[in-house]
């Protein structure tokens, strides 16, 4: 590992030449700058972690490195020689390999076939199966992975499949290994296995770019950290010289000071939990709700007439918790009680029947059905609850759609207009109307104001607060921490897929919430 200092230009250097260097890289999509004059250096024998919030530019930077995108400006140097990969294959041939969050291998093929796919060793014009399996076994042995290389890849868990993907990268003589969110679906044991392999590769001189949202993992494996924010390189730091609080601060961009005494902050959750004077009725209780490798077991109490916020960085477990509560993903531990009745949610339909609505963060993929009209989108959840055999009369559909369009101020020529032609803010209002039409006891709002203009954002939040004051329970999720602080009556702070404290309104501010997220109040 290179022990270096930062020079006047902001670079760390001790005379060791970088394996890979980016300089002045910019990329624009439709007038929106995804990257602006970004620089990055990867040194041999280091794990360099790339950090940033959603939209920071991490994915775009990786795609520039791997030839998926061509930069508008800037240069890429590999071992001092300028390169311009025009495809992922060309990047691989140069020695830049990537292992993605979703392993892009063929589970029906054997381990050995996946390692050598497209480059099978030949003998007398046919695949040399024996040589291929021996070479595959040798590669995995080097990583201390003992598995049957002749067995189908599907037999092994995701962590082992990622090791196979890494072995494939090594097989093509990778000089740079890029790991894009490799631990997002791994449990603690599998993460340890992956990190053991990365330390071994680091010791062999590999330059490794590690992309993650998990703070604990960042400090466990990183030698150096680069922070991106809004497409701009905020800075490069030695991990040993950057506190967790400062890292979170730089990612979020909140200029907050760590002024709250840790003993006071850690006592907030205790005093809140001890207060039994709440007059709001309980709508939903979750006890020990979790899913292995996705979310550690947590407790939640959601009450009518309250906005309950989930606060944390991207990847902290906010959306994962929401999906478990809605039955979109299946929990493997814990219980959910709705209005005193223990529920088993096998699907979202069960949650809808129990009086729960869910506005997903992915408006286009999991929210609006773009081919359908505004009317059809609004009545969709109500029709799903009624079932296919009990079709809602057309007149009632029209009346519901017109009522909600008027109440929420949805700007549309008429109720039969395709929702795809509406602005993002009006699409979001239509999705809110969809769930309000079911008269839910509880509404989960995951990033309800993302990607919409300021006026639409304010209008939506006004409606949310009004619903809450009428007795609905609201679970509110947003990556905008000031927004969560502003609207939440109570909030649960999450970090690295674990709950780390529940707080009441006013007990945290911009600075102290970053301390909790960073883990500096424990």
C-alpha positions in Angstrom: 0.0 0.0 0.0 1.3 3.5 -0.9 1.6 5.8 2.1 1.3 9.2 0.4 0.6 12.8 1.0 -1.6 15.2 -1.0 0.2 17.8 -3.1 -0.9 21.3 -3.9 -2.9 20.1 -6.9 -4.9 17.8 -4.7 -3.2 14.6 -5.8 -1.6 12.0 -3.5 1.9 11.0 -4.7 5.1 9.5 -3.5 6.7 8.9 -6.8 4.8 5.7 -7.6 3.2 5.9 -11.1 -0.5 5.2 -11.2 -1.8 2.2 -13.1 -4.8 4.1 -14.4 -5.3 7.8 -14.6 -8.3 9.9 -15.7 -7.9 13.6 -16.3 -10.6 16.2 -17.1 -13.3 13.7 -18.0 -16.7 15.2 -18.8 -19.9 13.6 -20.1 -23.2 15.2 -20.9 -26.6 13.6 -21.6 -29.2 15.8 -23.2 -27.8 19.0 -21.8 -27.3 17.5 -18.3 -23.7 17.1 -17.1 -23.3 13.7 -15.6 -19.5 14.3 -15.2 -17.7 17.6 -15.1 -13.9 17.7 -15.3 -13.4 14.5 -13.2 -10.0 13.2 -12.3 -9.1 9.8 -10.8 -5.9 7.9 -10.1 -5.7 4.2 -9.3 -2.4 3.0 -7.9 -0.9 -0.5 -8.0 -1.4 -2.5 -4.8 -4.3 -0.3 -3.5 -8.1 -0.6 -3.1 -9.5 2.8 -4.1 -13.1 3.3 -3.1 -15.5 5.5 -5.1 -18.2 7.1 -3.0 -21.1 9.3 -3.7 -24.9 9.7 -3.4 -27.3 8.7 -6.1 -26.7 10.8 -9.2 -23.1 11.6 -8.1 -21.8 10.2 -11.4 -20.3 6.9 -10.2 -22.0 4.7 -12.8 -21.2 7.1 -15.6 -17.6 7.2 -14.6 -17.4 3.4 -14.6 -19.0 3.2 -18.1 -16.5 5.7 -19.4 -13.7 3.6 -18.0 -15.1 0.4 -19.5 -15.9 1.8 -23.0 -19.7 1.8 -22.7 -19.6 5.6 -23.0 -17.2 7.8 -24.8 -16.3 11.0 -22.8 -17.0 14.4 -24.3 -13.7 15.7 -23.0 -10.8 14.3 -21.1 -8.1 11.6 -21.3 -7.6 8.1 -19.9 -4.0 6.8 -19.4 -3.1 3.1 -18.6 0.4 2.7 -17.4 1.2 6.1 -18.9 -0.2 5.4 -22.3 -3.3 7.1 -23.5 -6.2 4.7 -24.2 -9.7 5.2 -25.6 -11.7 2.0 -25.1 -14.6 2.0 -27.6 -16.3 -1.0 -26.0 -16.3 -3.3 -23.0 -14.4 -5.9 -25.0 -11.7 -3.4 -26.0 -11.5 -2.3 -22.3 -11.0 -5.9 -21.3 -8.4 -6.5 -23.9 -6.5 -3.5 -22.5 -6.7 -5.0 -19.0 -9.7 -3.1 -17.5 -12.2 -5.6 -16.1 -15.4 -5.1 -14.2 -17.4 -7.2 -11.8 -20.9 -5.9 -11.5 -23.5 -6.0 -8.7 -25.6 -8.4 -10.9 -23.2 -11.1 -11.9 -23.3 -11.2 -15.8 -22.3 -14.9 -16.2 -24.3 -17.9 -17.4 -25.6 -20.0 -14.5 -26.5 -23.0 -16.7 -22.8 -23.4 -17.7 -20.1 -24.8 -15.6 -17.7 -22.7 -13.5 -14.9 -23.5 -15.9 -16.9 -22.6 -18.9 -17.9 -19.2 -17.3 -14.3 -18.4 -16.6 -13.2 -19.1 -20.2 -16.4 -18.3 -22.1 -15.5 -16.9 -25.5 -11.8 -18.0 -25.0 -12.1 -21.7 -24.7 -8.7 -23.5 -25.0 -8.7 -25.7 -28.1 -7.0 -29.0 -29.0 -7.3 -30.5 -32.5 -10.1 -28.0 -33.4 -12.3 -28.9 -30.4 -12.6 -27.5 -26.8 -9.9 -28.9 -24.6 -12.2 -29.6 -21.6 -9.4 -31.1 -19.4 -7.0 -28.1 -19.9 -9.9 -25.6 -19.3 -10.8 -27.2 -16.0 -7.3 -27.5 -14.8 -6.6 -23.8 -15.6 -9.9 -22.8 -14.0 -9.0 -24.8 -10.9 -5.6 -23.1 -10.8 -7.1 -19.6 -10.9 -9.5 -20.4 -8.1 -6.8 -22.1 -6.0 -4.8 -18.8 -6.2 -7.8 -17.1 -4.6 -8.2 -19.9 -2.1 -11.6 -20.9 -3.5 -12.2 -24.7 -3.3 -15.1 -25.6 -5.5 -15.9 -28.1 -8.3 -15.2 -26.2 -11.6 -17.1 -28.8 -13.6 -20.3 -28.1 -11.6 -22.9 -25.7 -12.9 -22.4 -22.1 -11.7 -26.0 -22.0 -10.5 -25.1 -24.5 -7.7 -23.1 -21.9 -5.9 -24.2 -18.8 -3.9 -23.8 -15.2 -5.2 -20.5 -14.6 -3.4 -18.9 -17.6 -5.1 -20.3 -16.5 -8.4 -18.6 -13.2 -7.9 -15.3 -15.0 -7.2 -15.8 -16.8 -10.5 -16.3 -13.4 -12.2 -13.1 -12.1 -10.6 -11.2 -15.2 -11.8 -12.5 -14.5 -15.3 -11.1 -11.0 -15.0 -7.7 -12.4 -13.9 -7.7 -14.9 -16.7 -7.7 -12.1 -19.2 -4.7 -10.5 -17.5 -6.6 -7.6 -15.8 -4.4 -4.7 -14.7 -7.4 -2.8 -13.2 -10.3 -4.5 -11.5 -13.5 -2.5 -11.0 -16.0 -3.9 -8.5 -19.4 -2.1 -8.9 -21.5 -2.6 -5.7 -20.3 -6.2 -5.3 -21.5 -6.6 -1.7 -25.1 -5.3 -2.0 -26.6 -8.8 -1.8 -24.0 -10.5 0.3 -24.2 -11.4 4.0 -21.3 -10.7 6.5 -19.6 -14.1 5.9 -19.7 -13.7 2.1 -18.4 -10.1 2.4 -15.4 -11.4 4.5 -14.7 -14.0 1.8 -14.7 -11.3 -0.9 -12.5 -9.0 1.1 -10.0 -11.8 1.7 -9.7 -12.2 -2.1 -9.3 -8.4 -2.6 -6.5 -8.2 0.0 -4.7 -11.1 -1.8 -5.1 -9.3 -5.2 -4.0 -6.0 -3.6 -0.9 -7.8 -2.3 -0.1 -9.0 -5.8 -0.1 -5.4 -7.0 -3.6 -5.2 -8.6 -5.2 -1.7 -8.9 -8.7 -2.1 -7.6 -11.6 0.4 -7.9 -14.3 -0.5 -5.3 -17.7 1.1 -5.6 -20.0 0.9 -2.5 -22.5 2.7 -0.3 -21.5 1.0 2.9 -19.4 3.0 5.3 -18.2 0.1 7.4 -17.0 -1.8 4.4 -15.3 1.3 3.0 -13.1 1.7 6.0 -12.5 -2.0 6.3 -11.0 -2.4 2.8 -10.0 1.0 1.4 -6.6 2.5 1.1 -7.8 5.6 -0.7 -11.2 7.2 -1.2 -12.5 9.5 -4.0 -15.8 11.3 -3.4 -18.1 12.4 -6.3 -20.9 14.8 -5.8 -23.3 16.0 -8.5 -20.9 14.9 -11.2 -17.9 16.7 -9.8 -14.9 15.2 -8.0 -15.1 16.6 -4.5 -11.7 15.2 -3.5 -9.4 12.3 -3.0 -8.3 11.2 0.5 -6.4 8.6 2.3 -8.9 6.5 4.2 -6.8 6.7 7.3 -7.0 10.5 7.3 -10.7 10.9 6.5 -13.2 10.6 9.4 -16.5 9.0 8.8 -18.3 12.2 9.6 -16.2 14.1 7.1 -16.9 11.5 4.4 -20.6 11.6 4.9 -20.5 15.4 5.0 -18.6 15.5 1.7 -20.9 13.0 0.0 -24.1 14.9 1.1 -22.7 18.4 0.7 -24.1 19.7 4.0 -21.7 22.1 5.7 -22.5 20.9 9.2 -20.3 21.0 12.3 -20.1 18.0 14.7 -21.3 20.1 17.7 -23.6 17.7 19.5 -22.2 15.8 22.4 -22.3 12.0 21.6 -23.6 11.1 25.0 -26.6 13.4 24.4 -27.3 12.1 20.9 -27.1 8.5 21.9 -29.6 9.2 24.7 -32.3 10.4 22.3 -33.5 7.0 21.3 -33.8 5.9 24.9 -35.8 8.9 26.0 -38.1 8.6 23.0 -38.7 4.9 23.5 -39.5 5.5 27.2 -42.2 8.0 26.4 -45.6 6.1 26.4 -47.7 9.2 26.4 -48.4 9.1 22.6 -52.0 9.6 21.8 -51.7 8.5 18.1 -53.2 5.0 17.4 -50.8 2.3 16.3 -51.3 1.3 12.6 -48.4 -1.0 12.0 -45.8 -2.7 14.1 -42.8 -4.6 12.8 -40.7 -6.7 15.2 -37.4 -8.2 14.1 -38.2 -7.6 10.5 -35.3 -8.5 8.2 -33.9 -10.4 5.3 -30.5 -12.1 5.3 -27.9 -10.1 3.3 -30.4 -7.3 2.7 -31.5 -5.8 6.0 -30.7 -6.6 9.6 -33.7 -7.2 11.8 -35.4 -4.0 12.9 -38.4 -2.8 14.9 -40.8 -0.1 13.7 -44.0 1.5 15.2 -46.0 3.5 12.7 -48.9 5.5 14.1 -51.9 7.2 12.5 -51.4 11.0 12.2 -47.7 10.8 12.1 -45.0 11.0 9.4 -42.3 8.5 10.2 -39.1 9.1 8.3 -36.4 6.6 7.2 -33.1 8.4 7.0 -29.8 7.3 5.7 -27.5 7.3 2.8 -28.2 5.4 -0.4 -27.8 1.7 0.3 -28.5 2.1 4.0 -31.6 -0.1 3.8 -34.4 2.4 3.5 -36.0 1.0 0.3 -35.3 -2.6 1.4 -37.3 -1.9 4.6 -40.2 -0.4 2.6 -40.3 -3.4 0.3 -40.4 -5.9 3.1 -43.2 -3.9 4.8 -45.2 -4.0 1.5 -44.6 -7.7 0.7 -42.6 -6.8 -2.5 -39.7 -8.8 -1.0 -40.1 -11.7 1.4 -38.8 -11.3 4.9 -37.0 -14.3 6.5 -37.4 -13.0 10.0 -39.8 -11.0 12.1 -43.5 -10.2 12.2 -45.8 -7.5 10.9 -48.9 -6.5 12.9 -51.5 -4.2 11.3 -54.1 -2.7 13.6 -53.6 -5.5 16.1 -53.7 -8.4 13.6 -50.5 -10.3 12.7 -50.2 -10.4 8.9 -48.3 -12.6 6.5 -47.5 -10.7 3.3 -46.8 -13.1 0.5 -47.2 -10.4 -2.1 -48.1 -6.7 -2.4 -51.7 -7.7 -2.9 -51.8 -8.9 0.7 -50.4 -5.6 1.9 -52.9 -3.7 -0.2 -55.7 -5.8 1.3 -54.4 -4.9 4.8 -54.6 -1.2 4.0 -51.1 -0.3 2.9 -50.1 1.7 -0.1 -46.6 2.1 -1.6 -45.3 4.7 -4.0 -42.1 3.3 -5.3 -38.9 5.3 -5.8 -38.8 4.0 -9.4 -41.7 5.9 -10.9 -41.2 4.6 -14.5 -40.4 0.9 -13.8 -42.5 0.2 -10.7 -45.0 3.1 -10.6 -46.6 4.5 -13.7 -47.8 2.2 -16.5 -46.8 4.5 -19.2 -48.9 3.0 -21.9 -52.1 3.4 -19.9 -54.2 6.6 -19.4 -54.3 8.8 -16.3 -57.6 7.2 -15.3 -56.3 3.6 -15.7 -53.2 4.4 -13.6 -55.3 6.0 -10.9 -57.7 3.1 -10.4 -55.1 0.3 -10.8 -54.5 -0.4 -7.1 -58.2 -0.3 -6.3 -59.0 -2.7 -9.2 -56.1 -5.0 -8.0 -57.7 -5.1 -4.5 -61.1 -5.8 -6.0 -59.8 -8.7 -8.2 -60.1 -9.4 -11.9 -63.7 -10.7 -11.6 -65.1 -7.5 -10.0 -64.5 -4.9 -12.6 -65.0 -1.3 -11.3 -67.7 0.3 -13.3 -66.5 2.8 -15.9 -68.5 5.7 -14.5 -67.0 5.1 -11.0 -63.5 5.0 -12.5 -64.2 8.3 -14.3 -65.6 10.0 -11.2 -62.6 8.8 -9.0 -60.1 10.0 -11.6 -61.8 13.4 -12.0 -62.1 13.9 -8.2 -58.4 13.2 -7.6 -57.2 15.2 -10.6 -59.2 18.2 -9.2 -58.1 17.7 -5.6 -54.4 17.1 -6.3 -54.2 19.6 -9.1 -53.0 17.1 -11.7 -52.4 19.0 -15.0 -53.7 16.8 -17.8 -55.9 17.5 -20.9 -58.3 14.8 -19.7 -58.5 11.6 -17.8 -57.9 9.5 -20.9 -54.5 11.2 -21.7 -51.6 8.7 -21.6 -49.7 9.2 -18.3 -46.5 9.2 -20.3 -47.3 12.6 -21.7 -47.5 14.2 -18.2 -44.6 15.9 -16.5 -42.8 14.0 -13.7 -44.5 16.0 -11.0 -48.0 15.3 -12.4 -47.1 11.6 -12.9 -46.1 11.5 -9.2 -49.5 13.1 -8.2 -51.3 10.5 -10.3 -49.5 7.7 -8.5 -50.4 9.3 -5.1 -54.0 9.4 -6.3 -53.7 5.7 -7.1 -53.1 4.8 -3.5 -55.4 7.4 -2.0 -58.2 5.8 -4.0 -57.8 2.6 -1.9 -58.3 4.6 1.3 -55.2 3.2 3.0 -54.5 3.3 6.7 -50.8 3.6 5.9 -48.9 5.0 2.9 -45.3 4.3 2.1 -43.7 7.1 0.1 -40.2 6.2 -1.3 -38.5 9.3 -2.8 -41.9 10.9 -3.7 -40.3 14.2 -4.8 -37.2 12.9 -6.7 -36.7 14.4 -10.2 -39.6 16.9 -10.0 -39.6 20.7 -9.9 -39.7 22.7 -6.8 -43.4 23.8 -7.1 -44.6 20.2 -7.7 -42.5 19.0 -4.8 -44.1 21.5 -2.4 -47.6 20.7 -3.6 -47.0 17.0 -3.1 -45.6 17.5 0.4 -48.5 19.7 1.3 -50.9 16.9 0.4 -48.8 14.4 2.3 -48.9 16.5 5.5 -52.6 17.1 5.1 -53.3 13.3 4.8 -51.2 12.7 7.9 -53.1 15.3 9.9 -56.3 13.5 9.0 -55.0 10.4 10.6 -53.1 8.4 8.0 -49.8 6.9 8.9 -47.0 8.0 6.5 -43.7 6.2 6.1 -41.5 8.8 4.3 -38.2 8.0 2.6 -36.0 10.6 0.9 -32.3 11.0 0.1 -32.6 14.7 0.9 -31.8 14.6 4.6 -33.1 18.1 5.4 -36.4 17.1 3.9 -36.7 14.1 6.2 -35.8 16.2 9.2 -38.3 18.8 8.2 -41.4 16.6 7.7 -40.9 13.7 10.1 -42.5 13.5 13.5 -40.3 10.6 14.3 -37.5 9.1 12.3 -35.3 6.0 12.2 -31.7 6.4 11.1 -30.2 3.5 9.1 -26.6 2.8 8.3 -25.2 -0.1 6.3 -28.5 -2.0 6.3 -29.0 -1.7 10.1 -31.1 0.5 12.3 -28.9 2.8 14.5 -31.4 5.0 16.4 -34.9 6.4 16.5 -35.4 10.1 17.1 -38.2 12.6 17.6 -38.7 15.9 15.8 -36.1 18.4 16.9 -33.7 15.9 18.4 -31.4 15.9 15.4 -30.3 18.6 13.0 -28.2 18.6 9.8 -25.0 18.1 11.7 -26.0 15.6 14.4 -27.9 13.4 11.9 -24.7 13.1 9.9 -22.9 12.0 13.1 -25.4 9.3 13.6 -25.2 8.1 10.0 -21.4 8.1 10.2 -21.5 6.1 13.5 -19.6 8.7 15.5 -22.2 8.8 18.3 -21.8 5.2 19.4 
